[in-house]
Amino acid sequence: MSNHALVTKKLPGPLSKDLLERRHNIVPDAVSYGIPTFAEEAEGAKIRDVDGNEFIDFAGAIGTINVGHCHPKVKEALHDQVDKYIHTGFNVMMYEPYIALAEKLAELSPGTHDKKVLLQNSGAEAVENAVKIARKYTGRQGIVTFENAFHGRTLMTMSMTSKVKPYKFEFGPFAPETYKAPFPYTYRRPKGMSEEEYVDYLIEQFNDFLIKEVAPETIAAVVMEPIQGEGGFIVPEPRFVHAVKALCEKHGILFVSDEIQTGFGRTGHYFASDHYDLVPDLITVSKSLGAGMPISGVIGRKEIMDAANPGELGGTYSGNPLSCRAALAAIEIIEEEDLNQRANMIGQKVKDTFNSLKEEVDCIGEVRGLGAMIAVEIVRDRDKKTPDKASTSEMLAHAQQNGLLVLGAGVYGNVIRFLMPLVITEEELEEGLAIMKDAVRKVWEEKSKYSV
């Protein structure tokens, strides 16, 4: 694709405007969109819309395109598989790509114990199956997640999710036996409390949670994102993570690491759990595993995964051979192009850029993240840390109108999150960061004119 450029004066362009009208006539408004335009072609970290506008992609299909759009190796694998067979249903006639991918996931995931792997279609489906497996193995029903967590949009995963709007509002009643424990949001700790004191406090709160909220002997699993994604890229302190894991081991509770957004190079490791030297009992994966193809999985200890009986796990399209081939190609790309290391380099560049900008503007509260999973939290008052959702939305809109595809996040809607493909070029990265910096500056300067 050619160099980044917008050819229409504003978005949407004429062709996208027509498509947008058709979209509103036929697709429910509840299906949101980040930018009012339609893709025509994508490659690497660039997307061109139907009007010829080209965008630098800092969204990566919400963390799905770590190896970039239409990587040649992924396309080659898909073409090869299409010529052989598209789907037989693994529950009907099995195929080798499912086995090969399962073996690779078991090899790459934390821990040297014997593992087995179940493949599914989506992240939410992987989480649902992790819950099923945990309940089957333990004979218990309770599922514990955390404040600010996001695990999906199905009934079970919606019940496990923390943010009410837009994910849960008026969609109840929710699945029973789901509980939410406190989670360390260090930036928003009580004023005057040190980070160490705050972690001590949260560990004590989790201990109390197992007394006041739910008895540990009734809990099948604790499900934790090693970095909270939709919650705003909140990174827990390792001491908290290990304390929770230790309590799980003490009470016979399974520890499930939800690596759907954090996996496959995003944080500088194949799995973010590796940052904590953490060996979960079960791991859920999806998003960038498939390089854009729908696939997910549960990786777990052999004895846990074998607790369910034949026929109790599976699905019509689960582990589709096309998706398996795309996933195997994606893992090869991460290995061959050293994208884990590339993620660390990208993340450091993003952090340096916005920590430097933080010295110029007062609206940046915190820059945080691991690897190339970086967030910038926008506030109205840096001392009070008042979330500024309105300014965040304006910044995102300004960036999009200038050719940068970027998304927000956070329970308060005031976080700018970066999920650019890890194959992004230095030139594209620099240009994208310049667009985002300009958006932050302009919105902040405009707001400053009216502040007293």
C-alpha positions in Angstrom: 0.0 0.0 0.0 1.1 3.6 -0.6 2.0 6.1 2.0 -0.6 7.2 4.6 -2.9 9.9 3.3 -6.5 11.1 3.5 -8.1 12.0 0.2 -11.5 13.1 1.5 -11.9 16.4 3.5 -13.6 14.6 6.3 -15.0 11.2 7.4 -17.0 9.5 6.2 -16.2 9.9 2.5 -19.0 9.7 -0.1 -18.8 5.9 -0.6 -18.5 5.2 3.1 -21.4 7.6 3.7 -23.6 5.6 1.4 -22.5 2.3 3.1 -23.1 3.9 6.6 -26.7 4.7 5.6 -27.2 1.1 4.4 -25.6 -0.1 7.7 -28.0 1.9 9.8 -30.9 0.5 7.9 -30.0 -3.1 8.4 -27.5 -3.6 11.3 -28.7 -2.9 14.9 -27.3 0.3 16.4 -26.2 -1.7 19.4 -23.3 -3.0 17.2 -21.0 0.0 17.7 -18.2 1.2 15.5 -15.0 3.1 16.2 -14.7 5.1 13.0 -17.4 5.9 10.4 -15.8 4.3 7.3 -15.4 1.0 5.6 -12.3 -1.0 4.8 -11.3 -1.8 1.2 -7.8 -3.2 1.7 -5.3 -3.8 4.6 -1.7 -4.8 4.8 0.7 -4.7 7.7 -0.3 -1.7 9.9 -2.2 0.1 7.2 -5.9 0.1 6.2 -7.4 1.8 3.1 -11.1 2.6 3.1 -13.5 2.4 0.1 -12.9 6.2 -0.5 -9.1 5.8 -0.8 -8.3 7.1 2.6 -5.4 5.4 4.2 -5.0 4.9 8.0 -2.3 3.9 10.3 -3.7 1.2 12.5 -3.2 1.6 16.2 -6.2 -0.6 17.1 -5.3 -3.9 15.5 -8.9 -5.1 15.4 -8.9 -4.7 19.2 -5.7 -6.6 19.6 -6.4 -9.3 17.0 -3.7 -8.4 14.4 -0.4 -8.6 16.2 1.3 -10.1 13.1 -0.3 -7.5 10.9 -3.0 -7.4 8.3 -2.7 -10.0 5.5 0.7 -11.3 6.4 2.0 -13.3 3.3 2.6 -16.4 5.4 -0.9 -16.3 6.8 -2.4 -15.8 3.3 -0.3 -18.7 2.0 -1.5 -21.0 4.7 -5.1 -20.1 4.1 -4.9 -20.6 0.4 -3.2 -23.9 0.8 -5.9 -25.1 3.3 -8.8 -23.9 1.1 -7.6 -26.0 -1.7 -7.7 -29.1 0.5 -10.8 -28.9 2.6 -12.6 -26.1 4.4 -14.3 -27.8 7.3 -15.3 -31.4 8.3 -16.2 -30.7 11.9 -13.6 -32.0 14.4 -16.4 -33.9 16.2 -17.2 -35.7 12.9 -13.9 -36.3 11.1 -10.7 -35.0 12.7 -7.8 -33.2 11.0 -4.2 -32.7 11.7 -4.0 -28.8 11.9 -6.1 -29.0 15.2 -3.6 -31.4 16.7 -0.6 -29.5 15.5 -1.9 -26.2 17.0 -2.9 -27.9 20.2 0.6 -29.3 20.5 2.2 -25.9 19.8 0.0 -24.1 22.4 0.9 -26.7 25.0 4.6 -26.2 24.2 4.5 -22.4 24.4 2.3 -22.0 27.5 3.8 -21.6 31.0 4.7 -24.7 33.0 6.3 -28.0 32.3 3.4 -30.1 33.4 1.4 -32.3 31.0 -1.3 -30.3 29.2 -4.2 -30.7 26.9 -5.9 -28.1 24.7 -9.4 -27.4 23.6 -10.1 -25.2 20.6 -13.2 -23.0 20.2 -14.3 -20.0 18.1 -14.2 -16.8 20.2 -12.8 -15.4 23.4 -16.1 -15.5 25.3 -16.5 -19.2 24.2 -13.1 -20.0 25.6 -13.9 -18.4 28.9 -17.3 -20.2 29.1 -15.5 -23.5 28.5 -12.9 -22.8 31.1 -15.8 -22.3 33.6 -17.4 -25.6 32.5 -14.1 -27.4 32.9 -13.3 -25.9 36.3 -16.7 -26.7 37.6 -16.5 -30.3 36.3 -13.1 -30.9 37.8 -13.7 -29.3 41.2 -17.4 -30.2 41.7 -17.9 -26.6 42.8 -20.0 -23.8 41.2 -18.5 -20.4 42.3 -16.6 -18.3 39.9 -14.6 -15.2 41.1 -13.5 -12.4 38.8 -12.3 -8.9 39.6 -13.5 -5.3 39.5 -12.8 -3.6 36.1 -12.7 -7.0 34.4 -14.0 -7.8 30.9 -14.5 -11.4 29.9 -17.1 -11.3 27.1 -20.7 -10.6 26.0 -22.4 -14.0 26.5 -24.6 -14.5 29.5 -21.9 -16.2 31.6 -19.0 -13.9 30.5 -21.3 -10.9 30.8 -22.0 -12.0 34.4 -18.2 -12.2 35.0 -17.6 -8.7 33.5 -17.4 -5.7 35.8 -18.4 -2.7 33.6 -22.2 -2.2 33.5 -22.6 0.2 30.5 -22.6 -0.7 27.7 -22.0 -4.4 28.4 -24.6 -5.4 31.1 -27.2 -2.6 31.4 -30.8 -4.1 31.3 -29.5 -7.5 30.1 -30.1 -9.3 33.4 -30.8 -11.4 35.2 -27.2 -12.7 35.2 -25.7 -16.1 35.8 -25.6 -17.0 39.5 -22.6 -17.9 41.6 -20.3 -15.3 40.1 -18.5 -12.9 42.4 -16.2 -9.9 41.9 -13.2 -9.3 44.1 -11.2 -6.0 44.5 -8.4 -5.5 42.0 -5.3 -3.2 42.3 -5.7 0.0 40.3 -2.5 1.5 41.6 -3.0 4.9 39.9 -6.3 5.3 41.7 -5.2 4.1 45.1 -6.3 6.2 48.1 -4.4 9.5 48.5 -1.5 9.2 50.9 -1.2 5.4 50.6 2.1 4.1 49.2 2.1 1.4 46.5 3.4 -1.2 48.9 0.7 -0.3 51.5 -1.9 -0.4 48.7 -0.9 -3.9 47.6 -0.9 -5.1 51.3 -4.4 -3.6 51.6 -5.7 -5.3 48.5 -4.3 -8.7 49.5 -6.0 -8.3 52.9 -9.2 -7.4 51.0 -9.0 -10.6 49.0 -8.6 -12.6 52.2 -11.6 -10.9 53.6 -13.5 -11.5 50.4 -13.2 -15.2 51.0 -14.8 -14.8 54.4 -17.4 -12.1 53.8 -18.5 -12.7 50.2 -18.1 -16.4 49.3 -16.7 -19.5 51.1 -13.5 -20.7 49.4 -14.7 -24.3 49.4 -17.5 -23.4 47.1 -15.3 -21.7 44.5 -14.3 -23.6 41.3 -12.0 -21.0 39.8 -10.6 -17.5 40.0 -10.4 -15.9 36.6 -7.9 -13.1 36.2 -6.6 -11.0 33.3 -2.9 -10.6 33.8 -3.4 -7.1 32.4 -7.0 -5.9 32.4 -7.8 -5.0 28.8 -11.2 -3.3 28.4 -10.8 -2.1 32.0 -8.0 0.3 30.9 -4.8 -1.8 30.6 -4.5 -2.0 34.3 -1.3 -3.9 35.4 -1.5 -5.6 38.7 1.5 -5.8 41.0 3.2 -9.2 40.9 2.9 -9.6 44.7 -0.9 -9.3 44.4 -1.1 -11.9 41.6 1.1 -14.3 43.5 -1.0 -13.8 46.7 -4.2 -14.7 44.9 -2.5 -17.7 43.3 -1.3 -18.9 46.7 -4.8 -18.6 48.2 -6.2 -20.6 45.2 -3.7 -23.4 45.9 -4.4 -23.3 49.6 -8.2 -23.8 49.0 -8.1 -26.1 46.0 -9.4 -23.3 43.7 -8.3 -23.3 40.0 -6.4 -20.2 38.8 -7.5 -19.2 35.3 -5.5 -16.7 33.3 -7.6 -14.9 30.7 -4.9 -14.2 28.0 -7.3 -13.4 25.2 -6.0 -9.8 24.6 -2.6 -10.2 26.3 -1.3 -13.2 24.4 0.9 -13.9 21.4 3.5 -11.1 21.6 1.4 -8.2 22.8 3.2 -7.8 26.1 6.6 -8.9 25.0 6.0 -12.6 25.8 3.8 -15.3 24.3 1.8 -15.0 27.5 1.6 -12.1 29.9 1.6 -14.7 32.7 5.3 -15.0 32.0 5.9 -11.5 33.4 4.8 -12.8 36.8 6.5 -16.3 36.5 3.0 -17.5 36.9 1.8 -21.0 36.0 -2.0 -21.0 35.7 -4.1 -24.1 35.9 -6.1 -23.0 32.8 -5.3 -20.3 30.2 -7.8 -18.9 27.7 -6.5 -17.6 24.4 -8.0 -16.0 21.3 -7.6 -12.7 19.3 -4.1 -12.5 17.8 -3.8 -16.3 17.9 -5.7 -16.4 14.7 -4.2 -13.4 12.8 -7.7 -12.3 12.0 -9.4 -15.7 11.7 -11.9 -16.7 14.5 -10.3 -19.1 16.9 -9.9 -19.5 20.6 -8.8 -22.1 23.1 -8.4 -23.4 26.6 -4.9 -24.7 27.6 -4.9 -26.6 30.9 -3.4 -29.3 33.1 -4.1 -32.7 31.6 -6.0 -34.0 34.7 -8.2 -31.0 34.7 -8.9 -31.0 31.0 -9.8 -34.7 31.1 -12.4 -34.3 33.9 -15.2 -33.8 31.3 -16.7 -36.8 29.6 -16.8 -37.4 25.8 -19.3 -35.2 24.1 -19.4 -32.6 26.9 -17.0 -30.2 25.1 -16.8 -29.1 21.5 -18.8 -27.2 18.9 -19.7 -27.2 15.2 -17.0 -24.8 14.0 -14.6 -25.2 17.0 -11.0 -25.3 15.8 -11.9 -24.8 12.1 -9.0 -26.0 10.0 -8.6 -22.6 8.2 -8.3 -20.9 11.6 -5.9 -23.5 12.8 -3.6 -23.0 9.8 -3.7 -19.2 10.3 -2.8 -19.6 14.0 0.1 -21.9 13.2 1.4 -19.4 10.6 0.9 -16.5 13.2 3.1 -18.4 15.7 5.7 -19.0 13.1 5.8 -15.3 12.3 6.1 -14.3 15.9 9.1 -16.7 16.2 10.8 -15.8 12.9 10.4 -12.0 13.2 11.1 -11.9 16.9 7.9 -10.0 17.5 8.1 -10.5 21.3 11.2 -8.3 21.3 9.7 -6.0 18.8 6.7 -5.5 21.2 9.1 -4.3 23.9 10.7 -1.8 21.6 7.4 -0.4 20.4 6.1 -0.2 24.0 9.1 1.7 25.2 8.7 4.2 22.3 5.1 4.8 23.1 5.8 5.2 26.8 8.7 7.6 26.2 6.5 9.7 23.8 3.6 10.2 26.2 5.7 10.5 29.3 7.5 13.3 27.5 4.1 14.8 26.5 2.9 14.5 30.1 5.4 17.2 31.0 3.8 19.6 28.5 0.1 19.0 29.1 -1.8 18.5 32.4 -4.4 16.1 31.0 -2.3 13.0 31.0 -2.7 11.3 34.4 -0.7 8.1 33.8 1.1 6.2 31.0 1.2 2.4 31.8 1.4 -1.1 30.3 3.7 -4.0 29.5 5.3 -4.6 26.1 3.2 -3.0 23.3 0.0 -3.0 25.4 0.2 0.6 26.5 -2.5 3.0 27.8 -2.7 6.7 28.4 -5.2 7.8 31.0 -6.8 11.3 30.5 -7.9 13.4 33.4 -9.4 16.8 34.0 -7.4 17.4 37.1 -4.1 15.6 37.6 -4.2 16.1 41.4 -7.8 14.9 41.8 -7.4 12.4 38.9 -10.9 13.2 37.7 -11.6 11.1 34.6 -12.2 13.1 31.4 -14.2 10.9 29.1 -15.4 13.8 26.9 -11.8 15.0 26.1 -10.7 11.4 25.5 -13.5 11.0 22.9 -12.5 14.3 21.2 -8.9 13.2 21.1 -9.8 9.9 19.5 -12.1 11.6 17.0 -9.3 14.1 16.1 -6.8 11.3 15.5 -9.2 9.4 13.4 -10.0 12.4 11.2 -6.3 12.7 10.6 -5.6 9.1 9.6 -5.0 7.2 12.8 -7.2 4.3 13.8 -7.2 4.2 17.6 -9.6 3.2 20.3 -10.5 4.1 23.9 -11.0 1.9 26.9 -11.4 2.0 30.7 -14.3 1.8 33.2 -14.6 5.6 33.0 -14.1 5.8 29.2 -11.0 8.0 29.7 -8.2 5.7 28.5 -6.5 5.8 25.1 -5.2 2.3 24.3 -2.6 1.3 21.8 -2.7 -2.1 20.0 -0.8 -1.5 16.8 0.4 -4.5 14.8 3.8 -5.5 16.0 5.0 -5.5 12.4 4.5 -1.8 12.2 7.4 0.1 10.6 9.4 2.8 12.4 8.1 5.4 10.0 4.4 4.3 10.5 4.9 4.2 14.3 6.5 7.7 14.4 3.8 9.2 12.2 1.0 7.6 14.2 2.4 8.8 17.5 2.8 12.3 16.0 -0.9 12.3 15.0 -2.0 11.2 18.5 0.3 13.7 20.2 -1.2 16.5 18.1 -4.7 15.3 19.0 -4.0 15.4 22.7 -2.3 18.8 22.5 -5.1 20.4 20.5 -7.9 19.2 22.7 -6.0 20.1 25.9 -5.2 23.6 24.5 -8.8 24.1 23.6 -10.0 23.0 27.0 -7.4 25.2 28.7 -8.9 28.3 27.1 -12.0 27.9 29.1 -10.6 26.7 32.4 -10.4 29.1 35.2 
